[in-house]
Amino acid sequence: MLSPAEKEASRVSVSLSGLVVTAAFLMVALASKEIGAWFSRVRLPLITGFLFTGVLAGPHVFDLVSADAVSRLRLIDEVSLAVIAFAAGAELYVEELRGRLRSIRWTTIGLMSVTFAAGTVAVMLLGEWIPFVREMPTASRLAVALLAGVILVARSPSSAIAVINELRARGPFTQTAMGVTVIMDVAVIVLFGVCSSVADALVTGIGVEVRFAILLVVELSAAVGLGYALAGILRFILSRHRGIATKATLILLAGYGAFLLSAQVRRLSHDRLGVEVFVEPLLVCMLASFIVTNRTGYRQEFVTVLERIGPAIYILFFTLTGASLDLVVLRAVWPAALALVLVRLVALAVGSFAGSLAAGESLRFSRLSWMAYVTQAGVGLGLAKEVAVEFGDWGGQLATLLIAMIMVNQVVGPPLFKWVLHLIGEAHPRGEGRDFYGAYKAIICGLEGQSRALARQLAAHDWKVTIATRLDDPPPEEGFDIHTVSAWTADELDRLGAHDAEAVVAMLSDEESLDVCQQCYERFGTANLIVRLNDHANVPAFKEIGAHIVDLSTAVVGLLEHCVRAPSATALLLGTDGAQDVVEVEVGNADLDGLALRDLRMPSDTLVLSVRRGESLLISHGYTQINVGDWVTVVGSVESLEQVRSRFEA
């Protein structure tokens, strides 16, 4: 019997041990963030990097996160699973799906029914080749097969959104793929809630009979009721005038509360009633999120909170998931995991083909659509982790098998989705761009007084300028070329040299200007697109492709404002200070690659303002390194800027 002092010392020791475990895991998570970023740079999924870090840090490799630590960090699992369920529910915004609802509905039905059935049957048939299933009775095998079948259905909306944004994809195929992906991730959580109850009944020997049917109805009804209650709590949190950090903390606590309540209900029902009533917390959180998204005015704020906390949560969750993987089991189940990948691909092809045909889509659309649904990630991994917790005897081994399958799908899925978007013709990515360094070239579309004046000024700064016009026999002018085009097509622009132009300026009607900018963006990857705007309503279309917009209705006022607030900078911009100028120079000199700005030999009257690298603008300092292909903005005297240009471009 421990004395009170000994009990207190033991409690303090456990608390300190918990703090040490948490601190150690947070250090691993920081490393995981960097390793995930490295994976992303080599075109591998971020989540794969997090899982890889977890495996290395786990008990089977470096043992930085022991098996005991994994079990003691269950709090992170439950909070993360709540966020994953919240994110799944928030993605299903009904208003955005109305346009393609028929196709989305039938494709979802086809995919879910065929994939679930094929996955369940496949696991039953593969049981002899899966070590932990081989010795199971038939009822337990069926439980394993049902849970695996559910997780084969899961998709990854975040991966789909990333591909769509990267390729600027738009059209009916893209809308259908996105709608189906979102609905399936919501539906799979509902299906998991049902199948986990069935699996529990099969494993515990209750049997699938009238008693079980009543229990299932009670569990689902309780989940719906708690979902509405949690939605009310979330609505109250979001309605308060508090900062994002406060709301995020309260939302995380609310999600964790759903898991605590579910565990309490399960324990009390087992102790008092002799039967376990399991209310699926993932289903509760997903329903609450769906209600907040579609039935309240706080959708945007809720999504903003989830976007803020999502990256950190995913790092913690997937790193911990990697640490919990049993490498001994993983080595044994890899063949079965690859077999499930193949079964799933066939099921996706059959299900999407049947669903698309039932919706009245074309044969080509139906035949190719399966490639949009291969990727798996967050929800699938979350459900696999939930299986590991709910079914302790064999749940961890099944989770390892399913995570191995998901990792393969996560790698092969995005390239397949990109490929099918190109095949369908709905991808509009930026072109490859130019790959040489020489005289700066600009194409100006539209012949008028302002375009001539712009051409003269650019020519005075040694730019090679071509004006394109639809007018026949335009009068020539010294210093730049004027060419007639038959239409504003990519081929005509290519003939004028748009493929290697640093800038294309559109001074046409907004419709023609948008057409020119889109073709230059998609065909040539032109980095600098400038448009003179006529109607402010067209701003979003130009912003989507990153064009620089000069709105005549506001440009003069903005310029006058800067003359008041920053007269020296405005004088440089307008060129009224004849001794000083601002230029943006592309680094083409390989000798400068990797040098810090402080190590460059530059005239003393010049100053580097910024460095543009790809899509990122770096506010420079002395230790900023420049790379070939960077665009460096420099201010200084005209003579010194010529020296800088010559050195950078050599």
VONUMI-883897 format. One record per residue: residue in one letter; x, y, z of N, C-alpha, C, O in turn. Coordinates in steps of 0.2 Angstrom, whole numbers, plus 5000, padded with zeros to 4 digits. Layout:
<atoms>
AXYZXYZXYZXYZ ...
</atoms>
This chain:
<atoms>
M500449945000500050005000500450065000500950075004 L500350114995500850174995500550224999499950235000 S501050265002500850315007500650375002500750374996 P500250425005500050485001500650514998500650544992 A501250525001501850554998502050514992502250544987 E502050444993502250404988501850414982502050414976 K501150414983500650424977500750494974500750494968 E500850544978501050604975501650604971501650634965 A502150574973502850574969502750534963502950554958 S502350484963502150444957501750484952501950474946 R501250514955500850564950501350614947501250624941 V501750644950502250694948502650664943502850694937 S502950604944503350564940503050554933503350564928 V502450534933502050514927501950574923501950574917 S501750634927501650694923502250724919502250744914 L502850714923503450734920503650694914503850714909 S503550624915503650584910503250594903503450594898 G502650614905502150634899502450694896502350704889 L502650744899502950804896503550794892503650824887 V503950744895504550734891504350694884504650714879 V503950644885503650614879503350664874503550664868 T502950714876502650754872503250804868503150814862 A503650824873504250874870504650834865504850864860 A504750774866505250734862504850724855505150734850 F504150714855503850704849503750764845503750764839 L503650824849503650884845504250904842504250934836 M504850884844505550894841505550854835505750874829 V505250784835505250744829504750774824504950774818 A504250804826503750834822504050894818503950904812 L504450934821504850984818505250964812505350994807 A505650904814506050874809505650844803505750854797 S505050824805504550794800504350854795504250834789 K504250914798504050964793504550984788504350994782 E505150984790505750994785505850934780505950944774 I505750874783505850814778505250814773505350794767 G504650834776504050834771504150884766503950874760 A504450944767504550994762505050974757505050984751 W505550934759506050904755505750854750505850854744 F505250814753504950764748504550804743504450784737 S504250864745503850904741504250924735504050934729 R504850944737505250974732505450924726505650944721 V505450864728505650804723505050774720505050724718 R504450814721503850794718503450734721503150694718 L503650724728503250664731502850704736502950754738 P502250664738501750694743502050714749502450684752 L501850774752502050794759501950744764502350724768 I501350714764501150664769501550604769501750574774 T501850584763502350524763502950544767503250504770 G503150604766503750634770503650624777504050604781 F503050644780502850644787502850574789503050554794 L502550524785502450454787503250424787503350384792 F503650444783504350424782504650444789505050404792 T504650504791504950524797504750494803505150474807 G504050484803503750444809504050374809504250344814 V504150334803504350274803505150274806505250224810 L505550324803506250324806506250334813506650304817 A505850384816505850394823505550344827505550344833 G505150304824504750254828505150194831505750194831 P504750154835505150104839505550054835505950014838 H505350044828505649994824506350014821506749974818 V506450084821507150104818507550144824507950104827 F507450204825507850244830507550244837507950264841 D506950224837506650224844506650294847506650294854 L506550344844506550414847505850414849505650454854 V505350384846504650384849504450314850504350274845 S504450294856504350224858503650194857503250234856 A503550134858502850104857502450134863501850144862 D502750134869502350164875502150234873501650264875 A502650274870502550344869501950354864501550394864 V501950304859501350314854500750304857500250344856 S500650254862500050244865499850304870499250314871 R500350334873500250394877500050454873499850504876 L500150454867500050514863499350514859499250544854 R498950474862498250464859497850524858497450534854 L498050574863497650634862497750674856497350694853 I498350664853498550694847498150664841497850694837 D498050594841497650554837496950584837496650594831 E496650584842495950604843495850674841495350684837 V496250724843496150794840496250794833495850834829 S496750764830496850764823496250734819496050754814 L496050674821495450644818494850684818494450684813 A494750724823494150774823494250824818493750844815 V494850854817495050904812494950874805494650904801 I495150814804495050774798494350774796494050784790 A493950754801493150744800492850814799492450814794 F493050864803492850934801492950954794492550984791 A493550944792493750964785493350924780493150954775 A493250864781492850824776492150854776491850864770 G491850864781491150894781491150964778490650984775 A491651004779491651074777491751074769491551124766 E492051024766492151024759491451014755491451024749 L490950984759490350964755489851024756489451034760 Y489951074751489551134751489051124745489251124740 V488451104747487951084742487851134737487751114731 E487851194738487651244733488151244727488051254721 E488851224728489351214723489251154719489551144713 L488751104721488751044717488151044713488050994709 R487651094713487051084709487151074702486751044699 G487651114699487651114692487751044689487551034683 R488150994692488250934689487950874694488250824694 L487450894697487150844702487050774700487150724703 R486750774694486550704691487150664690487150604692 S487650694687488250654685488650634692488850574693 I488650684696488950664703488650614707488950564709 R487950614707487550564711487750494708487850444712 W487650484701487750414698488450394699488550334700 T488950434697489650414698489750394705490150344706 T489550434710489650414717489350344719489650304722 I488750334716488450274718488850214715488950164718 G489050224708489450174705490050154708490250104709 L490450214710491050204713491050164720491450124721 M490550194724490550164731490350094731490650054735 S489850084727489550014727490049964725490149904728 V490349974719490849924716491449924720491749864721 T491749984722492349974726492249944733492749904735 F491749954736491649924743491549854742491849814746 A491149834737491049764736491649724734491849674737 A492049754729492649724727493149714732493449664733 G493249774736493649774742493549714747493949684749 T492849714749492649664754492849594751493149554755 V492649574745492749514742493449494742493649444743 A493849544740494549534739494949514745495349474745 V494749554751495049534757494849464759495249424762 M494249444758494049384760494449324756494649274759 L494549334750494849294746495649294747495949234747 L495849344749496649354750496749334757497349334759 G496349314761496449304768496949254770497349254775 E497049204765497549144766498249174765498749144768 W498349234762498949264761499149324765499649354765 I498649334770498749394775498849354782498449334784 P499449364784499649324790499149334796498949284799 F498949394798498549394804497849374803497449374807 V497649374796496949354795496849274794496349244795 R497449244792497449174791497149124796496749084794 E497249144802496949094808496349124810496049094815 M496049174808495349204810494749154809494749124803 P494249154813493649124811493349164805493449224804 T492849134802492449174796492149234798492249284795 A491849244804491549304806492049354807491949414805 S492649344810493149394811493449414804493549474803 R493549364800493749384793493249434789493549474786 L492649414790492149464787492149534790492149584786 A492349534797492349604800492949644797492949694795 V493549604796494149634793493949654786494149714784 A493649614782493549624775493049694774493149734770 L492549694779492049754778492449814780492349864776 L492849814785493249874786493749894781493849954779 A494049844778494549864773494149884766494349934763 G493549854765493149874759492949954760492949984755 V492749974766492650044767493150084766493150144762 I493750074768494350114767494650114760494950164758 L494450064756494650064749494250124745494350144740 V493650144748493150184745493450264746493350304742 A493850274751494050344753494450374748494750344744 R494350444747494750484742495150534746495150534752 S495350584742495750634745495550704741495850724736 P495150744744494950804741495550854741495550894736 S495950854746496450904746496950894740497250934737 S497150824739497550814733497250834727497550854722 A496550814726496250834720496250914719496350934713 I496050954724496051024724496751044722496851094718 A497351014724497951044723498151034715498451074712 V497950974713498050964705497651004701497851034696 I496951014703496551064699496851134699496851164694 N497051154705497351224705498051234701498151284698 E498451174701499051174698498951184690499351214687 L498451144688498351144681497851194678497651194673 R497551234683497051284682496451244678496251274673 A496251184680495751144676495051174677494951194683 R494651174672493951194673493551154667493851144662 G492951144669492551114664492151054668492151044674 P491651024664491150974667491550914670491350894675 F492050894667492450834670492750854677492650814681 T493050914677493350934683492850944689492950924694 Q492250974687491750984692491450924694491350914700 T491350874690491150804692491650774697491450744702 A492250774695492750734699492850764705492850734710 M492750834706492850864712492250854717492250834723 G491650854714491050844717490950774720490850754726 V491150724716491150654718491650644723491550604728 T492250674723492750664728492550684735492650654740 V492250744735492050774741491450734744491450714750 I490950714740490450674743490650604745490350584750 M491050574742491350504744491650514750491650464754 D492050564752492450574758491950574764492050554769 V491350614763490850614768490450554768490350524774 A490250524763489950454763490350404766490050354769 V490950404765491350344768491350344775491450294778 I491350404778491350414786490650384788490650344793 V490150394785489450364787489550294786489250254790 L489750264780489850194779490250164784490150104786 F490850194786491250174791490950164798491050114802 G490450214800490150214806489650144806489650114811 V489350134800488950074800489350004800489249964804 C489850004796490249944796490649934802490749874804 S490849984806491249974812490849944817491049894821 S490149964817489649934822489549854820489549814824 V489449844813489349774811489949734813489949674815 A490549764811491249724813491249704820491449654822 D491049754824491149744832490649694834490849654838 A490049694831489549634832489849574830489749524834 L490149564824490449504822490949474826491049414828 V491349524829491949504833491749484840492049434842 T491249524843491049504850490549454850490449424855 G490349424844489849374844489149394845488749344846 I488949454845488249474846487849444840487249424841 G488149444834487749424828487349474825487149524828 V487249474818486849524815486149494815485949464810 E485749514820485049494821484649554823484949614822 V484049544825483649594827483949644833483849704832 R484249614837484549644843485049694840485149754842 F485449664836485949714833485649764829485949824829 A485149754825484849804821484649864825484649924823 I484349844831484049894836484649934838484650004838 L485249904840485849934842486049984837486350034839 L486149964831486350004826485950064825486250124824 V485350054825484850114824484950164830485050224829 V485050144836485150184842485850224841485850284842 E486350184839487050214838487050274833487350324834 L486750254827486650304822486250364824486450424822 S485650354827485250404829485650454834485550514834 A486050414839486450454844486950494840487050554842 A487250474835487750504831487450574828487750624828 V486850564825486550624822486350674827486450734826 G486050654833485950694838486550734841486450794842 L487050694842487650734845487950774839488250824841 G487850754833488150794827487750864828488150914827 Y487150864828486750934829486950974835487051034835 A487050934841487250974847487951004846488051054848 L488450964843489150984842489051044837489451094837 A488651044832488551094827488351164831488551214829 G487951154836487751214839488251244843488351304844 I488751194846489351224850489751254845490051314847 L489951234839490351264834490051324832490451374831 R489451334831489151394829489151444834489351504833 F489151424841489251474846489951504846490051564847 I490451454845491151474846491251524840491651574841 L491051504834491151554828490851614829491051664825 S490251624832489951684833490251734838490051794837 R490651714842490951754847491551804843491851784838 H491551864846492051904843492751894846492951934851 R493051844844493751824847494151814841493951804835 G494851804843495351794837495351724835495051684838 I495651714829495751654826496051604831495751544831 A496551614834496851574839496351544844496351484846 T496051594847495551574852494951524849494851474852 K494751544844494251504841494451434839494151384839 A495151434836495451364834495451324840495351264840 T495751354846495851314852495151284854495151224856 L494651324854493951294856493651244852493351194854 I493751254845493551204840493951134841493651084841 L494551144843494951074844494651044850494650984850 L494551084855494251054862493551024860493450974863 A493151054856492551034855492550964851492250914853 G493050964846493150894843493450844847493150784847 Y493850854852494150814856493550784861493550724863 G493150834863492550814867492150764864491850714868 A492050764858491650714854491950644855491650594856 F492650634855492950574856492950554864492850494865 L492950594868492950584875492250554877492150504880 L491750594874491050574875490850504873490550464876 S491150494867491050424863491350364868491050314869 A491950384870492250334875491850314881491850264883 Q491650374884491250364890490550324889490450284893 V490250344884489650304882489750234881489350194883 R490350214878490450144876490650114883490450054884 R491050144887491150114894490550104898490450054901 L490150154899489550154903489050104901488750064905 S488950104894488450054891488749984893488349934894 H489349974892489649904893489549884901489349824902 D489649934905489649914912488949914915488749864919 R488449954912487749954915487349914911486849884914 L487449904904486949874900487149804898486849764895 G487849794898488149724896488249724888488349674886 V488149784885488249784878488549854876488349904879 E489049854872489349914870488949954865488749934860 V488750024867488450064862489050114860489250154863 F489250104853489750144851489550194846489250184841 V489550264848489450314844490050344840490450364843 E490050334834490650344830490850424830490450464827 P491350444834491550514834491650544828491550604827 L491950514823492150544816491450564813491450614810 L490950514814490350534811490050594814489750634811 V490050604820489850654824490150724822489750774820 C490850724821491150784819491050804812490950854810 M490950754808490850764801490150794800490050844796 L489650764803488950794803488950864806488550904803 A489250874811489250944814489550994809489351054808 S490150974806490451014801489951034795489951084792 F489650974793489250984787488651034788488451074784 I488351034794487851074796488051144797487751194794 V488651154800488951224800489051254793488951314792 T489351214789489451234782488851254778488851304774 N488351214779487751224774487151254778486651274774 R487151264784486551284788486651344792486151374795 T487251374792487351434796487751484791487951464786 G487851544794488251594790488951594792489251644790 Y489251544795489951544797490351504793490951484796 R490151484787490551434783491251454782491751424783 Q491351524780491951544778492451554784493051534783 E492151574789492551584795492851514798493351504800 F492351464797492551394799493051364795493551334797 V492951374788493451354784494151384785494651354785 T494151444786494751484788495151454794495751444794 V494751444799495051414805495351344804495951334806 L495051304800495251234798495951244794496351204795 E495951294789496551304785497151324789497651304788 R496951364794497551384799497851334803498451324803 I497351284805497651234810497851174806498251134809 G497551164800497651104796498451084796498551024797 P498851124793499551104792499851074798500251024798 A499851104804500151084810499851014812500250974814 I499151014812498850954814499050894810499150834812 Y499150904803499250854798499950824800500150764799 I500450874801501150854803501150804809501450754809 L500850824814500750784820500450724819500750664821 F499950724816499550654815499850604810499950544812 F500150634805500450584800501150564802501350504801 T501450604806502150584809501950524814502350474815 L501450534819501350484824501050424820501150374823 T500650434815500450374811501050334809501050274809 G501550364806502150334804502550294809502750244809 A502550324815502850294821502550234823502850194826 S501850234822501450174825501450114820501250064822 L501750124814501750074809502250014812502750024814 D501949954811502349894813502749874807502449844802 L503349884807503749864801503849784800503849764794 V503749744805503749674804503149654800503149614796 V502549684802501949664799501949694792501749664787 L502249754791502249794785502649744780502449744774 R503149714782503549674777503149614775503249594769 A502749594779502349534778501749544773501549504770 V501449604774500849614771500949654764500449674761 W501549674762501649714756501349684750500949714746 P501449614749501049584743500349594743500049614738 A500049584749499349594749499149664748498549684745 A499549714750499349784749499349804742498949834739 L499849774738499949784731499349754727499049784723 A499149694730498549664727497949704728497549714723 L497849734734497249784735497249844731496749864728 V497849864729497949924725497649904718497349944715 L497849854715497649824709496849814709496549834704 V496649784714495849774714495549834715495049844711 R495749884718495449954719495449984712494950014710 L496049984708496050014702495549984697495150024693 V495449924697494949884693494249904695493849924691 A494149914701493449924704493250004702492750014701 L493750044703493650114701493450124693493050154692 A493850084689493650084682492950064681492650094677 V492750004684492149974683491550024685491050044682 G491650044692491150084695491050154692490550174691 S491650184690491550254687491250244680490850294678 F491450194676491150184669490450174670490050204666 A490250134674489450114675489150174677488550194675 G489350214682489050274685488950324680488450364679 S489550344676489550394671489050384665488750424663 L489050314663488550294658487850304660487450334657 A487750284667487050294669486850364670486250384669 A487350414671487150484671487150514664486950574663 G487250474659487150504652487850534649487750574644 E488350524652489050554650489250514644489050464642 S489750544640489950514634490350454635490650444641 L490450414630490850354631491550364633491850334637 R491850414630492550434632492650464639493050444642 F492150504641492150534647492150474652492450474657 S491650424651491550374656492150324656492350294661 R492450314650493050274650493650294654494050254656 L493750364654494350394657494250414664494750434667 S493650414666493550454673493850424679493950454684 W493950354678494250324684494950354687495050344692 M495250384682495950404684495950464688496450484691 A495350494689495250554693495150534701495150574705 Y495050464702494850444709495350404712495150364717 V495950394710496450354713496750374719496850334724 T496850434720497250464726496850454732496250464733 Q497250434738496950434744497450464749498050474747 A497150494755497650524759497250534766497250484770 G497050594768496850604775496350564778496450534783 V495750564775495250524778495350454778495250414783 G495650424773495850354773496350334778496250284782 L496850374779497350364784496950374791497150334796 G496550424792496150434798495750374800495750354806 L495350344795494950284796495450224798495250184803 A495950214795496450164796496650164803496750114807 K496850224806497050234813496550224817496650194823 E495850244816495350224820495250154821495050124826 V495350114815495250044816495750014821495649964825 A496350044820496950014825496750024832496949984837 V496350084834496150094841495550054843495550024848 E495050054838494450014840494449944840494149904845 F494949914836494949834836495749824838496149804834 G495849824845496549814847496949754845497549754844 D496549694845496949634844497249634837497849614837 W496849644832497149644825497049714821497249714816 G496749764825496649824821497349854819497349884814 G497849854823498449884821498749854815499049884811 Q498749784815498949754809498549764802498849774797 L497949774803497549794797497649864795497749874789 A497749904800497949974799498549984795498650024790 T499049944797499749944793499649914786499949954781 L499249864785499049844778498749904774498949914768 L498249934777497849984773498350044772498250074767 I498750064777499150124776499650114770499850154766 A499950044770500350034764500050044758500350064753 M499450014757499050024751498950104749498950124744 I498750144755498550214754499250244751499150294747 M499750234754500450264752500550254744500750304741 V500450194742500450184735499950224731500150254726 N499350224733498850264729499050334729498850374725 Q499350354735499450424736500050454731500050504729 V500450404729501050424724500750414717500950464713 V500350364715500150354708499550394707499450414701 G499150414712498550454710498650524707498350534702 P498950564710499050634707499250634699498950674695 P499850594698499950594690499450574686499350594680 L499050524688498550494684497950554683497650554678 F497850584688497350644688497550694683497150724679 K498150714684498450764679498450744672498250774667 W498550674671498550644664497850654661497750674655 V497350634665496650624662496450694661496050704656 L496650744665496350814664496650844657496350874654 H497250824656497550844649497250804643497050834638 L497050744644496750704639496050724638495850734632 I495650744643495050774642495050844639494550864636 G495550884640495650944637495451004642495251054640 E495450984649495151034654495751064658495651104662 A496351044656496951074659497251134656497251134650 H497351184660497651244657498251274660498251324663 P498751234661499351254664499751304661499751314655 R500251334665500651384662501151344657501451294659 G501351374652501851344647502551344650502651364656 E503051314647503651304649504051364650504551374654 G503951414646504251474646504951474642505051424639 R505251534642505851534637506451504641506451504647 D507051494638507551464641508251494638508751454636 F508251554636508851584634508851654637508351684639 Y509451684636509551754639509851794633510351774630 G509651854632509851894627509451964627509351984633 A509351994622509052064622508352054624507952004623 Y508052094628507352094631506952104625507052154621 K506352064625505852074620505152084623505052054628 A504852124620504152144622503652144616503852164610 I503052114616502552114611501952154614501752144619 I501752204610501252244612500652234607500752244601 C500052214609499552194605499052254605498752274610 G498952284599498552344598498952404596499452424599 L498752434590499152494588498752554589498152564586 E499052604593498652664594499252714597499852694597 G499052774599499552824601499852794608500452804608 Q499552774612499852744619500352684617500852684620 S500152644613500552584612501152604608501752584610 R501152654604501752684600502152714605502852714605 A501852754610502252794615502652744620503252754621 L502252694622502552634626503152604622503652594625 A503052594616503552554612504252604611504752574612 R504152664610504652714610505052714616505752704616 Q504752714622505052714629505452654630506052654632 L505152594628505452534629506152524625506652504627 A506052544618506552544614507152594616507752574615 A506952644619507552694622507952654627508452674629 H507652604631507952564636508252494633508352454636 D508352494626508652444623508152374623508452324622 W507552384623507052324622506952324615506952364611 K506852254613506652244606505952234606505652194609 V505552284603504852294603504552274597504752294591 T503952234597503552224591502852244593502552214598 I502552284589501852294590501452254585501552254579 A500952224587500452174583499752214582499552244587 T499552214576498952244575498552204570498752174566 R497852214570497452184565497352234559497052214554 L497652294559497552344554497952324548498552304549 D497752334542498152324536498652384534498452444535 D499252364532499752414530499852474535499752534533 P499952454541500052514546500752544544501252524542 P500752614546501352654544501952634549501852624555 P502552624546503052604550503352654554503152714553 E503752634559504052684564504752664565504852604566 E505252704566505952694568505952674575505652704579 G506352614576506452594583506152534585506352504590 F505652514582505252454583504852434577504752464572 D504652364578504352334572503552334573503352334579 I503152344567502452344568502252284562502452294557 H501852234565501652184561500852174561500552184566 T500652154555499852144555499752064556500152024553 V499252054560499051984562498351974559497952014559 S498251904557497551894554497051884560496451894559 A497351854566496951844571497351844577497951834577 W497051844583497451844590497451774592497251754597 T497851734588497951664589498651644592499051694591 A498751594595499451574598499951564592500551584593 D499751544586500151534581500451604578501051604577 E499951644578500151714575500651744580501051784578 L500451744587500851774592501551734592502051774593 D501551674591502251634590502651664585503251674585 R502351674579502651704573503051774575503551784572 L502751804579502951874581503551864586503851914588 G503651804589504151794594503851794601504251804606 A503251784602502951784609503251724613503251724619 H503551674610503751614613504351634618504551604623 D504751684616505351704620505351774622505851814623 A504751804623504651874625504651874633504351834636 E504951924635504951944642504251964645504051954650 A503952004640503252034642502852034636503052044630 V502152034637501652044632501152094635500852084641 V501052144631500552194633499952194629500052204623 A499352184632498752184628498352254629498152274635 M498252284624497952354624497352354619497352384614 L496952304620496352284616495752284620495752314625 S495152264617494552254621494752204626495152164625 D494352204632494452154637494452084635494852044637 E493952064630493852004628494451974624494751924625 E494752024619495252004615495952004620496351954619 S495952044624496552044629496551984633497151954634 L496051964636496051904640496251844635496551794638 D495951844629496151784625496951784623497251734623 V497151844622497951844621498351824627498751784627 C498151844633498451834639498451754641498951724643 Q497851724640497751654641498151614636498451564639 Q498251634630498651594625499351604627499751554626 C499551664629500251674630500451634637501051604637 Y499951634642500151594648500151524647500651494649 E499651494643499651424642500151394637500451344638 R500251434632500651404626501451424627501851384626 F501551484630502251504630502451514638503051524639 G502051514642502251524649502551594651502951604655 T502251644647502551714648502451734655501951734658 A503051754658503051774665502651844666502351854671 N502751884662502551954663501951974658502151994652 L501351974660500751984656500452054658500352054664 I500352104654500152164656499552184652499552174646 V498952204655498352214652498052284654498052304659 R497852324649497552384650496752374650496452354645 L496552384656495852364658495352414655495452474656 N494752384653494252434651493652424656493252484657 D493452364658492952354663493152324669493452274669 H493052354675493252334681492952264683493252224687 A492452244680492152184681492552124679492452064681 N493052134674493452084671494052074675494452024673 V494152104681494752094685494952024687495452004686 P494351984690494551914692494851874687495251834688 A494551874680494851834675495551844674495951794672 F495751914674496451924673496951904679497451884678 K496651914685497051894691497151824691497651804694 E496651784688496751704689497451684685497651634687 I497651724680498251704676498851744678499351744675 G498751784684499251824686499451884682500051904682 A499051914678499151964674499252034678498852034683 H499652074676499652144679499152184676499152194670 I498752214680498152254677498252324678498452354684 V498152364673498152444673497452464672497252464666 D497152484677496452504677496452584676496652614681 L496252604670496352674669495852714673496052774675 S495352684676494852724681495252734687494952784691 T495752704689496052714696496752724696497052744701 A497052714690497852724689498052794691498552804694 V497752844688497952914689497852934696498352964699 V497352914700497252924707497752894711498052924715 G497952834710498452794713499152824712499452834717 L499252844706499852884705499952944709500452964711 L499452984709499453044712499553034720499853074723 E499252984722499252964729500052954731500252974736 H500352914727501052894728501452954727502052964730 C501353004723501653064722501653104729502153134731 V501153104732501053134739501453094744501853124748 R501353034744501652994750502352974749502752964754 A502552964743503252934741503452974735503552934730 P503653034735503753074729504453044726504453044719 S504953024729505553004726505452944723505652934717 A505052894726504952834723504552834716504652804711 T504052884717503652894711504052924705503952914699 A504552974707504953004702505352944698505452954692 L505652904702505952844699505552804694505752784689 L504952794697504452754693504252784686504252754681 L504152854687503952894681504552904676504452934670 G505152904679505752914675505852994674506253014670 T505553034679505653104679506353124682506553184681 D506553074686507253094689507753064683507853004684 G507953104679508353084673509053044675509253004671 A509253054681509953024683509852954686510252914687 Q509252934688509052874692508552834688508152864684 D508552764689508052724685508052664689508452644694 V507452624688507352554691507352504685506952514681 V507652454686507652404681507552334684507752324690 E507252284681507252214683507652174678507452174672 V508152144680508652104676508652034678508652014684 E508651994672508651914673509351894674509751914670 V509451854679510151824680510251764675509951714675 G510751784671510951724666511651704666511851664663 N512051744670512751724671512851674676512751674682 A513051614674513151554678513651564684513651534689 D514151614683514651624688514351654694514651654699 L513751684693513451714699512951674703512751684708 D512851614700512351564703512651544710513151514711 G512151554715512351534722512651594726512751584732 L512851644723513251704727512751744731512151754729 A512951764737512551814741512651884738513151894735 L512151924739512151984736512752024739513052074735 R512852014745513452054748514152034745514552074745 D514151984741514751964738514851984731515351974727 L514352014728514352034721514752104720514652144725 R515052114715515452174714514952214710514852204704 M514652264713514152304710514352384711514652394716 P514152424706514252494707514052524714513452504716 S514352564717514152594724513552634724513152634729 D513252654718512652694718512052654716511552684713 T512152584716511552544715511352504721511752494726 L510652484721510452454727509952404724509452414720 V509952334727509552284725508852294729508952284736 L508352294726507652304730507352234732507152224737 S507352194727507052124728507352074723507652094718 V507152014724507351954720506751914719506351894724 R506551904712505951864711506151794708506551794703 R505951744712506151674710505551634709505151614714 G505351614703504751584702504151624703504151684701 E503751604708503151634710503251674716502851714718 S503851674719504051704725504451774724504851774720 L504251824728504551884728504951894735504651894740 L505651894735506051894740506251964742506551994737 I506151994748506352064750507052044752507252014757 S507552074748508252054748508652084754508452134757 H509152054756509652074761510352054759510352014754 G510852064762511552054760511651974759512051954755 Y511351934763511451864763510951824758511051764758 T510551864755510151834750510551804744510951844741 Q510451734742510851704737510451714730509851704730 I510751724725510451734718510551664714511151644715 N510051644710510151594706510051614699509751664697 V510351574694510151584687509451574686509151524688 G509151624683508451624681508051674686507451684685 D508351694691508051744696507951814692508351824687 W507451854694507451924692507551964697507251964702 V508052014696508352054702508152124700508252154694 T507752154705507552224704508152274707508252264713 V508352324703508952364705508752434703508452454698 V508952474708508852554707509552584707510052564711 G509652634703510352664702510352714697509852724693 S510952734695511052784690511052744683511152684683 V510852774678510752744671511352704669511352654667 E511952744670512552714668512752644672512952594669 S512652654679512852594683512352534682512552484682 L511752554680511252494679511452464672511352404672 E511752494668511952464662512552414664512552354661 Q512952434668513552384670513252324674513452274673 V512752334678512352284682512052234677512152174677 R511752264672511352224667511852174663511752114662 S512452204661512952174657513252114662513352064659 R513352124668513652074672513152024674513351964673 F512552034675512051984677511851944671511751884671 E511851974665511651934659512251904655512051864651 A512851914657513351884653513351804653513751774650 
</atoms>
